[in-house]
């Protein structure tokens, strides 16, 4: 682009397009046109995303920070894996697995993706939601996710439903259409 091809701003000929920004400055200062700074979600918004996980943690850790209220919890050698298995068994007896566990697995995966380390997990779940203290939130959430997934795979098998492409194809074949 040669000097003759440039469009010169009449306000400041030494700085092409510079005067245009000076003319827009009062407009850009009004509150209606300001773009708010990028902000992350609030603690309340995150709590809504992890409602099922928060409820499960409250059941598991209890309101006073004591682990799951189960006879196994009184045993001094009880590990988190045993207590999570007992909690899963209780949910299984109540026939709640296929309704609650898939969303909990998804919320566990989302929590591990959003909060990338133990410190941020602890700040949110123990600090903001007042759940309890856990030695390693990453390990506990991973244990919960894996336990729920294994239970769904082994105890409930693949989900069956009526309809779907394969069933429609079989119906058409059987009826000669």
C-alpha positions in Angstrom: 0.0 0.0 0.0 1.6 3.3 -1.0 1.4 6.5 0.9 -1.2 7.9 -1.5 -3.5 4.8 -1.0 -3.7 5.3 2.8 -6.8 6.9 4.2 -5.7 9.7 6.5 -7.7 10.7 9.5 -8.4 14.4 9.5 -7.9 14.6 13.3 -4.3 13.2 13.3 -2.8 12.9 9.9 0.4 11.4 11.3 -1.4 8.4 12.7 -3.8 6.7 10.2 -7.1 5.6 11.8 -5.9 7.1 15.2 -8.4 9.9 15.3 -11.3 7.5 14.6 -10.5 5.8 18.0 -10.5 9.2 19.7 -14.0 9.8 18.3 -15.2 6.5 19.6 -13.6 6.8 23.1 -16.6 8.6 24.7 -18.9 5.9 23.4 -16.6 3.1 24.7 -16.6 4.7 28.2 -20.3 4.3 28.7 -21.3 1.4 31.0 -23.8 0.0 28.5 -21.0 -0.7 26.0 -18.4 -2.0 28.3 -17.7 -5.7 28.1 -17.3 -7.2 31.6 -14.0 -8.9 32.3 -13.9 -12.6 31.8 -15.1 -14.3 35.0 -15.4 -17.9 36.0 -18.5 -19.4 37.5 -19.4 -18.5 41.0 -19.4 -21.1 43.9 -23.2 -21.3 43.7 -23.1 -22.0 40.0 -20.5 -24.7 40.5 -22.6 -26.2 43.3 -25.5 -26.5 40.9 -23.3 -28.4 38.5 -22.2 -30.9 41.2 -25.5 -31.2 43.1 -25.5 -35.0 43.0 -21.9 -35.3 43.9 -22.3 -32.9 46.8 -25.3 -34.9 48.1 -23.3 -38.1 47.9 -20.4 -36.5 49.7 -22.7 -35.3 52.5 -24.1 -38.9 52.8 -20.6 -40.4 52.7 -18.8 -38.0 55.0 -21.7 -37.1 57.2 -22.5 -33.6 58.5 -19.9 -33.9 61.2 -17.1 -35.2 58.9 -17.4 -38.8 60.0 -17.3 -41.3 57.2 -20.3 -43.2 55.9 -22.6 -44.4 58.8 -22.2 -48.1 58.3 -21.0 -50.8 60.7 -18.0 -51.2 58.6 -17.0 -47.5 59.3 -16.4 -48.4 63.0 -13.8 -51.0 62.0 -10.3 -49.4 62.4 -9.0 -51.0 59.2 -11.9 -49.9 57.0 -10.6 -48.3 53.8 -12.4 -45.8 51.5 -12.8 -48.6 48.9 -14.7 -50.7 51.4 -16.9 -47.8 52.5 -17.7 -46.8 49.0 -18.6 -50.4 48.2 -20.9 -50.5 51.2 -22.6 -47.3 50.0 -22.9 -48.7 46.5 -24.5 -51.8 47.9 -27.0 -49.7 49.9 -28.0 -47.8 46.8 -28.3 -51.1 44.9 -30.7 -52.5 47.5 -32.8 -49.4 47.1 -32.8 -49.9 43.3 -31.4 -46.5 42.7 -28.3 -47.4 40.7 -29.4 -46.9 37.2 -31.0 -43.5 38.1 -28.3 -42.0 40.2 -25.0 -43.5 39.3 -24.6 -42.4 35.7 -25.0 -38.7 36.6 -22.6 -39.2 39.6 -20.0 -40.7 37.2 -20.4 -37.7 34.9 -20.1 -35.2 37.8 -17.0 -37.0 39.1 -15.4 -36.7 35.6 -16.4 -33.1 35.4 -15.0 -32.3 38.8 -11.7 -33.9 37.9 -11.6 -31.9 34.7 -12.7 -28.5 36.2 -10.6 -28.7 39.4 -7.2 -29.9 38.2 -5.5 -30.6 41.5 -6.2 -31.6 45.1 -5.9 -28.0 46.4 -8.6 -26.7 44.1 -10.9 -29.7 44.8 -10.4 -29.2 48.6 -11.0 -25.4 48.3 -14.3 -26.0 46.6 -15.7 -29.2 48.2 -14.4 -28.7 51.7 -14.1 -25.0 51.7 -17.1 -23.7 49.7 -19.5 -26.6 50.2 -18.4 -27.4 53.7 -18.4 -31.1 52.9 -15.5 -32.6 54.9 -11.8 -33.0 54.7 -10.3 -35.8 52.6 -6.7 -36.7 52.4 -6.7 -36.8 48.6 -9.8 -35.5 46.8 -8.5 -36.7 43.4 -8.1 -40.2 44.7 -11.5 -40.3 46.4 -13.4 -38.9 43.4 -11.6 -41.3 41.1 -12.4 -44.2 43.4 -16.1 -43.2 43.5 -16.2 -42.8 39.7 -14.5 -46.1 39.1 -16.6 -48.0 41.7 -19.9 -46.7 40.3 -18.8 -47.5 36.7 -17.7 -51.0 37.6 -21.0 -51.6 39.5 -23.1 -50.5 36.6 -21.1 -52.7 34.2 -21.1 -55.8 36.3 -24.5 -55.6 38.0 -26.7 -54.0 35.5 -25.1 -54.8 32.1 -25.8 -52.9 29.0 -28.8 -50.7 28.9 -31.7 -52.1 26.9 -34.4 -50.0 25.4 -37.3 -50.3 23.1 -37.0 -48.8 19.7 -33.9 -47.8 18.0 -32.5 -48.3 14.5 -31.7 -52.0 14.9 -35.1 -52.9 16.2 -36.9 -51.0 13.5 -34.7 -52.8 10.8 -35.6 -56.2 12.3 -39.3 -55.3 12.4 -39.3 -54.2 8.8 -37.4 -57.4 7.8 -39.9 -59.6 9.6 -42.9 -57.9 8.1 -41.5 -57.8 4.6 -41.4 -54.0 4.3 
